[in-house]
């Protein structure tokens, strides 16, 4: 428990765990009066040179006055933060609010002087950069808008910390000192710098877990078959290239299964990079402490008995993560299946998988151990089902993912030269906003295929998940917008992965079909149509077709400019031999080599020999490869042209994936076509338009005034219309009609013809229930309609009727925006009416929406043809509809206090549109943790 200083309570929300440049972790927290001894000890370990740079003079030790000053803060005008590892300071930063003369000040002064001190042993780890992000966030919270720092010219490292941060700054030299001044308002550049640092640090933290120089298995027993012993044996049999140790307090032997054995990690003379923990949960804290004190860099905890077991286990899991982070260690698990790295330089199988997977270009991540086993097994099999035409680069099974998550692994895969395709099985997404951001960046460089389990149930007990109000279909649509290839089963996950790992991306949806079975060709043709592809008529080579016939037909199809991909169907001939299988496989392989830019897939029926031959023709398997596994490397994403849509690197062997059913092959091809289209579009994402008639300042003032009356406010219709009007969104005027006479008066004000409709919650937007009367041309019709409504549905007090002028006829649509606490701001669009709601025919995009997003949003619903002249009807003004959506997007993006907007119905006519109903909800702006300083999730 921290003791608060001077005036304000201890700000516990400033505490954070961060990943440093080298992949280790540190804890950042406010400095308090309890830290006097830690501060003195820290200062004693700082070199004289670093002290000189901090105080501009020799300063060998801190006086009692100094210690008091540096530990007593009011957390407003004077703030100090420390980065700690193992509970000890490794760096400090402080700010002091100053006035224009540079003297100590209080509000309204908005400038502060900032200074750092980093222990020499920890310089170069990015500690100062992380501290700057956090102290800047604290300063903004305390209404400080600008930092000033004085640095000696020789202190180039500290000058670089400030200049590389990305803030707008001024620099001048006076009295032998460099004075830097910079605004603390985040900029696009500062945010880009922060995210680039985040990516490098988190990728490095995963790399330390996947490529250790030494591994200790803690809990390895004498008897084969236990969890710890199985992991030890798997590591040894995989040929791990580093040092391997067995650790068990009960061991008396010096060796265990040919591996050096010790009773404690402390007894190991050499450094240990990774520890696999396989002891009962009650003993894990002691093991973690020993690992931390020995300098272990990371842990894979396969032990169970944590959050998956209930509330007590959940608290045990939180304590485990807090303890590991205290020592700067990251954790995979607990309840993890393990990790694998097939690189010949590492050969790590720190998992319960009894066999090392075949080396390849696919990265696998699974939160479930059982699903991880299934994925590894399916990729490893060579005959039957999907054949094993490629292997695995790395595999991570995160278990309860208490620390390292899919986000961290994505950071690693992004620039991993050994991974071409990423496959992920997720049962929950802890931080959807961050996952979507990372997925978009990764998918722009390499395919990312995701299957999500637990779609219709709660996340597994062991997973910490942020609350979201979005249905699964919406989350799935947002992932697709980010370039994620979303599939429904692990079979489809593997099918898509095998195609994407070794075939180029198709340039379009046109598909040529050829084979020796007319029926199989027709099935493939139908499957293509079902997937939205454009198949050419199948070419039947007849059952008498030879390998040369296949070669000739495939070569011709690939040379045809009318096709973008080829599906080859093959059935076995009676008495066919393995030699004929090999000949056909070689014919297909050599023909496909003539057109390396077009993908080729094979559909085979009970043809294991051909599947194996296709795989062996240019396999990455050790027993058949002519090139060393992993020798070919894809270029890093940063080196790939943004406009290029390609598959695997040209140096990779061309492998032809084979599928046992036409539907599976075509479904995988359909996903590849959609992904390739996304890659082409993301190269030109469009822009967020500027509208000169938007009154952003007036809207902000109105929102502040409305929120001053209370939070969680649904605006009155008049206030909603005014706010929307400030963004150029005009709502069709509606007047209340609590009596027939007032209805008649309202109609005279608006002018006939008019509509009479109820606004009661149970009847609102339900024209199908009869709560709306249209085209009332005079007072007689209006009064008759009023009587009918009250007779049918109840009193005017219940119905809340309104009169509204008639809008031009068109298509009724709905435009909505909502701020989700987990995913962020989401814009949705669909047609109005029960049918669309029943079918879930709604499209979604993340805010801010670009002009390209708005255009695709209109066209992505299944009922979109109704907007474009279906069955001879007049096309409506979709450009006006797109502009409306862009204006709504701007409103919620500019003002995060606008947490919900619903425009229903929006009648889109052949020329223009009419917004007939609007609801706006305000609340205090939710905290955007994705815009704050880097931090690991709170446990």
ABEGO torsion letter per residue (X at the ends): XBBBBEABBBBAAABBBBBBAAGBBBBBBBBBAAAAAAAAAAAAABBAAAAAAAAGBBBABBBAAAAAAAABBAGAABBBBBBBBGGBBABBBBBBBBBAAGBBBBOABABBBBBBBBBAAABGAGAAAAAAAAAAAAAAAAGBABBBBBBBAABAAAAAAAAAAGBBBBBBBBGGBBBBBBBABBBAAAAAAAAAAAAAAAAAAAAAAABBABBBBBGBBABBGBAAAAAAAAAAAAGBABBBBBBBAABABABBGGBBBBABAAABABBBABBBBBBBAAAAAAAAAAAAAAGBABBBBABBGBAAAEAAAAAAAAAAAAAAAAAGBBBBOBGBAEBBBABAAAGBBBBABABBBBBBABBBBBABAAAAAAAAAAAABABEEBBBABBBABBBBAEAGABBBAAAAAAAAAABAABABBBBBBABBABAAAAAAAAAAAAAABBBBBBBBGAABBBBAABBBBBBABBAAAAAAAAAAAGBBBBABAAAAAAAAAAAAABBBBABABBBBBEABAAAAAAAAAAAAAAGBBBBBBBBAEAABBAAAAAAAAAAAAABAABABBBBBBBBBBGBBAAAAAAAAAAAAAAAAABAABBBBBBBBGBAAAAAAAAAABBABAAABABBBGABBBBBAAABBAABBBBBBAABBBBBBBBABAAAAAAAAAAAAAAAAAAAAAABAEBBBBBAABBAAAAAAAAAAAAAAEBGBBBBAAAAAAAAAAAGBBBBBBBBBABAAAAAAAAAAAEOBBBBBBABAAABGBAAAGABBBGBABAAAAAAAAAAAAAAAEBAAAAGBBBBBBBBBBBBBBBBBBBBAAAEBBBBBBBBEAAAAAAGBBBBBBOBBBAAAAAAAAAABAAAAAAAGBGGBBBBBAAAAAAAAAAAAAAAAABAABABBBBOBBBBBABEBBBABBBBBBBBBBBBAAABBBBBBBX
